[in-house]
Amino acid sequence: MHVTPTPLPRLVTQNSEAHDPHDLNPHNPHPIPAMSTQPTSLRPLARLKPLLRHARACNQRRSFLSITPDDIRTHKPLPGYSSLTKTRAPPKTIPTFPPPPAPKQRCPDPVAFIEATQLAQLDPSGARTRLFAKYNSEGAKVGDVLLVRLKNGDPFAGVCINIRRRGVDTAVLLRGQLTRVGVEMWYKIYSPNVEGIEVVQRMQKRARRAKLYFLRQPRHDRGSVENVVRQYMKTRAALGVGTERRKEAGLKQKKSKGKKKQVAPVA
């Protein structure tokens, strides 16, 4: 069996006159191995593609920054695309209003405000408010005989056994007798049906209680107060108080009686 030897690579030196057939540059003074590959330094076009990409990106950025908003507004689209691209109108200014004042600042106590408004409407002069005021020494107290006149109904007189102070709902409880039967009536002093309230007789001594419910017992019941009211009316008539009201009431009754009923004519 015959084996052929493998030839070794031969280096080309400066002293050697023969040239390697694999050497592309025979005038190269440096020795190059015959079986070696070329290094990356000998390939200058290897990084050309990334450089071109970077230059293209810089050009696009420079062209975008060179366009101003005025150029965009004054840009005229092509004739075929005018209906698709329309110029935007400037934004509208939205009016702003300050917040409304808080209800607590406008009316800190609404209940007191409504009550004062109703009192001014129901009692403009304030006479009834002063008559039943708690700290008024000359006002009406429990134990006094009161006379209540009504616009629609007969007057009622009785002993005041309770005063309930509730603002507009202030009321008094009177106890009297009708046909020898004890009767108690509540009257609201600010009611439009109440024409007037008069103090017929005051209690001789101040009552030591706020509610005289003990007058309901037979031994403490004062009975009828008609005689006291009749004497009060005589004294008032002698002094000439209330004559004008009686005259006006008499004139109204005469006018109402003098009117005749109109009969429709028969066809």
ChimeraX attribute file (.defattr): number of C-alpha atoms within 10 A of each C-alpha:
attribute: neighborCount
match mode: 1-to-1
recipient: residues
	/A:1	2
	/A:2	4
	/A:3	5
	/A:4	5
	/A:5	6
	/A:6	6
	/A:7	6
	/A:8	6
	/A:9	10
	/A:10	12
	/A:11	13
	/A:12	20
	/A:13	14
	/A:14	12
	/A:15	6
	/A:16	8
	/A:17	8
	/A:18	10
	/A:19	15
	/A:20	16
	/A:21	9
	/A:22	11
	/A:23	14
	/A:24	9
	/A:25	10
	/A:26	12
	/A:27	9
	/A:28	12
	/A:29	10
	/A:30	9
	/A:31	11
	/A:32	17
	/A:33	14
	/A:34	14
	/A:35	8
	/A:36	7
	/A:37	8
	/A:38	8
	/A:39	7
	/A:40	9
	/A:41	8
	/A:42	8
	/A:43	9
	/A:44	8
	/A:45	9
	/A:46	10
	/A:47	9
	/A:48	9
	/A:49	9
	/A:50	10
	/A:51	9
	/A:52	11
	/A:53	10
	/A:54	10
	/A:55	10
	/A:56	11
	/A:57	10
	/A:58	12
	/A:59	10
	/A:60	10
	/A:61	10
	/A:62	10
	/A:63	9
	/A:64	10
	/A:65	8
	/A:66	8
	/A:67	10
	/A:68	9
	/A:69	8
	/A:70	8
	/A:71	10
	/A:72	10
	/A:73	10
	/A:74	9
	/A:75	10
	/A:76	13
	/A:77	12
	/A:78	9
	/A:79	7
	/A:80	7
	/A:81	10
	/A:82	11
	/A:83	9
	/A:84	8
	/A:85	10
	/A:86	10
	/A:87	12
	/A:88	7
	/A:89	6
	/A:90	6
	/A:91	6
	/A:92	6
	/A:93	6
	/A:94	6
	/A:95	5
	/A:96	6
	/A:97	6
	/A:98	5
	/A:99	6
	/A:100	6
	/A:101	8
	/A:102	9
	/A:103	10
	/A:104	9
	/A:105	8
	/A:106	9
	/A:107	11
	/A:108	11
	/A:109	11
	/A:110	12
	/A:111	10
	/A:112	12
	/A:113	12
	/A:114	12
	/A:115	14
	/A:116	14
	/A:117	11
	/A:118	15
	/A:119	17
	/A:120	12
	/A:121	11
	/A:122	16
	/A:123	16
	/A:124	11
	/A:125	11
	/A:126	11
	/A:127	10
	/A:128	17
	/A:129	19
	/A:130	14
	/A:131	18
	/A:132	21
	/A:133	15
	/A:134	13
	/A:135	8
	/A:136	12
	/A:137	10
	/A:138	10
	/A:139	15
	/A:140	24
	/A:141	24
	/A:142	23
	/A:143	24
	/A:144	20
	/A:145	24
	/A:146	26
	/A:147	20
	/A:148	18
	/A:149	17
	/A:150	16
	/A:151	11
	/A:152	9
	/A:153	9
	/A:154	8
	/A:155	14
	/A:156	20
	/A:157	24
	/A:158	27
	/A:159	28
	/A:160	24
	/A:161	23
	/A:162	20
	/A:163	21
	/A:164	15
	/A:165	13
	/A:166	8
	/A:167	14
	/A:168	18
	/A:169	14
	/A:170	16
	/A:171	19
	/A:172	20
	/A:173	19
	/A:174	25
	/A:175	26
	/A:176	22
	/A:177	17
	/A:178	12
	/A:179	7
	/A:180	9
	/A:181	9
	/A:182	14
	/A:183	13
	/A:184	16
	/A:185	13
	/A:186	14
	/A:187	19
	/A:188	16
	/A:189	23
	/A:190	21
	/A:191	15
	/A:192	12
	/A:193	14
	/A:194	17
	/A:195	14
	/A:196	15
	/A:197	19
	/A:198	13
	/A:199	17
	/A:200	19
	/A:201	17
	/A:202	16
	/A:203	13
	/A:204	8
	/A:205	7
	/A:206	11
	/A:207	13
	/A:208	8
	/A:209	12
	/A:210	13
	/A:211	16
	/A:212	15
	/A:213	13
	/A:214	12
	/A:215	16
	/A:216	16
	/A:217	9
	/A:218	9
	/A:219	8
	/A:220	10
	/A:221	15
	/A:222	16
	/A:223	18
	/A:224	19
	/A:225	18
	/A:226	15
	/A:227	9
	/A:228	14
	/A:229	20
	/A:230	12
	/A:231	12
	/A:232	15
	/A:233	15
	/A:234	11
	/A:235	12
	/A:236	13
	/A:237	12
	/A:238	10
	/A:239	10
	/A:240	10
	/A:241	12
	/A:242	11
	/A:243	13
	/A:244	10
	/A:245	10
	/A:246	11
	/A:247	11
	/A:248	11
	/A:249	11
	/A:250	12
	/A:251	12
	/A:252	12
	/A:253	11
	/A:254	11
	/A:255	9
	/A:256	10
	/A:257	9
	/A:258	9
	/A:259	8
	/A:260	7
	/A:261	6
	/A:262	6
	/A:263	6
	/A:264	6
	/A:265	5
	/A:266	4
	/A:267	3
